[in-house]
């Protein structure tokens, strides 16, 4: 699973489509917490994150939402700048 970004202890990854399933989403890991965030609406659909990590992950995803959706569609993964 390619790692797309890492910031404030949050790791963002995306599986390749041949191992994954719709809807379009990213995997978020923070310490022992794991969550899945849909890319269309940026809601956490599985797992959970502490409030601060959830806010930071959503803020990052909002900034890069179009790029993330394009990455899912094309399966051309690359690193994305961390939240600063």
C-alpha positions as CSV (number, residue, x, y, z in Angstrom):
1,X,0.0,0.0,0.0
2,X,1.7,3.2,-1.1
3,X,2.3,5.8,1.5
4,X,1.0,9.1,0.2
5,X,1.9,11.5,3.1
6,X,3.0,11.6,6.7
7,X,2.6,14.5,9.2
8,X,2.1,14.9,12.9
9,X,2.2,11.1,13.4
10,X,-0.6,10.6,10.8
11,X,0.2,8.2,7.9
12,X,-2.0,8.4,4.8
13,X,-2.0,5.4,2.4
14,X,-4.0,4.1,-0.6
15,X,-4.3,0.5,-1.8
16,X,-4.1,-0.3,-5.5
17,X,-7.5,-1.0,-7.0
18,X,-6.9,-4.7,-7.7
19,X,-6.7,-5.1,-3.9
20,X,-9.3,-2.6,-3.0
21,X,-13.0,-1.9,-3.3
22,X,-15.3,1.1,-3.9
23,X,-16.0,3.7,-2.7
24,X,-12.9,5.7,-3.3
25,X,-11.1,6.1,0.0
26,X,-7.8,6.5,1.9
27,X,-6.4,4.6,4.9
28,X,-5.3,6.7,7.9
29,X,-3.1,5.4,10.7
30,X,-2.4,7.4,13.9
31,X,-0.6,5.4,16.6
32,X,-2.9,2.4,17.3
33,X,-5.8,4.0,15.6
34,X,-6.8,3.1,12.0
35,X,-9.6,4.6,9.9
36,X,-10.9,4.8,6.4
37,X,-12.0,8.1,4.9
38,X,-14.2,8.3,1.7
39,X,-12.8,10.7,-0.8
40,X,-16.1,12.0,-2.1
41,X,-17.4,13.3,1.2
42,X,-14.4,13.0,3.5
43,X,-16.3,11.1,6.1
44,X,-14.7,8.4,8.3
45,X,-16.6,5.2,7.3
46,X,-14.6,2.6,9.3
47,X,-12.5,2.8,12.4
48,X,-11.8,5.9,14.4
49,X,-9.2,8.5,15.1
50,X,-8.8,10.9,18.1
51,X,-10.5,14.2,17.4
52,X,-7.3,16.2,16.7
53,X,-6.0,13.6,14.3
54,X,-9.4,13.4,12.6
55,X,-9.5,17.2,12.1
56,X,-5.9,17.3,10.7
57,X,-6.5,14.3,8.4
58,X,-9.7,15.9,7.0
59,X,-8.0,19.3,6.6
60,X,-5.2,17.6,4.6
61,X,-7.7,15.6,2.5
62,X,-9.7,18.7,1.7
63,X,-6.6,20.4,0.4
64,X,-5.8,17.4,-1.9
65,X,-9.2,15.9,-2.6
66,X,-9.1,16.3,-6.4
67,X,-5.6,14.9,-6.5
68,X,-6.5,12.0,-4.4
69,X,-9.5,11.1,-6.5
70,X,-7.4,11.4,-9.7
71,X,-4.8,9.1,-8.0
72,X,-7.5,6.5,-7.2
73,X,-8.8,6.7,-10.8
74,X,-5.4,6.5,-12.6
75,X,-3.6,4.3,-10.0
76,X,-0.6,6.5,-10.5
77,X,0.5,7.0,-6.9
78,X,2.9,9.7,-5.7
79,X,3.9,11.5,-2.5
80,X,1.8,14.5,-1.5
81,X,3.1,17.4,0.6
82,X,2.3,17.0,4.4
83,X,0.1,19.4,6.3
84,X,2.2,22.2,7.8
